[in-house]
Each structure stands twice: as structure tokens, then as C-alpha cells.
């Protein structure tokens, strides 16, 4: 299995973007101050995720995902759990 390096950039004071490439496509996961996230591929939005409990700790049980397919929904869920609560 190939390793995919993920670069993290701070966009504003409390927003972050993680970017990575798979098969020549550039993916970007951006989280914002409301603990929501957007996933883009080659700068086209393909999924969003929102914390419905409005908490900033990793105890939320309710999130809403809108994605172009189940694979992308799974990917944004992993990105969300991995990076949203990171300081």
C-alpha cells in the first residue's frame, strides 16, 4: 500500500486545510471555525460535513454528511474525525 503524504496549512487563525494527492487528483479538506468541513477534488466541492451538536470536543454523536457518493462520504468522515478536533 502506498503512503499518501498530507500537508496541513493554516488558512486563517482558526481554519485549516489538509491537502493530498491520489492518482493525480488533488484533494483538500478544509475545516472552519464552526467545526464543519468541506472536501474538494481539483477545487470542485464533492462533500460537506457538519457537526450538528455545535460542540468543539470529540464527543459529538450527530454529524451530517452530503457527498457525491458513499466512498467520498467515507473519506470526509475519516478526514473529519482525524483533523477537525486537532489543535
Buried (B, 14 or more C-beta within 10 A) or exposed (E): EEEEEBEEEEEEEEEBBBBBEEEEEEBBBBBBEEBBBBBBBEEEBBBBBBBEEEEEEEEBEEBEBEBEEEEBBEBBBEBBEEBBBEE
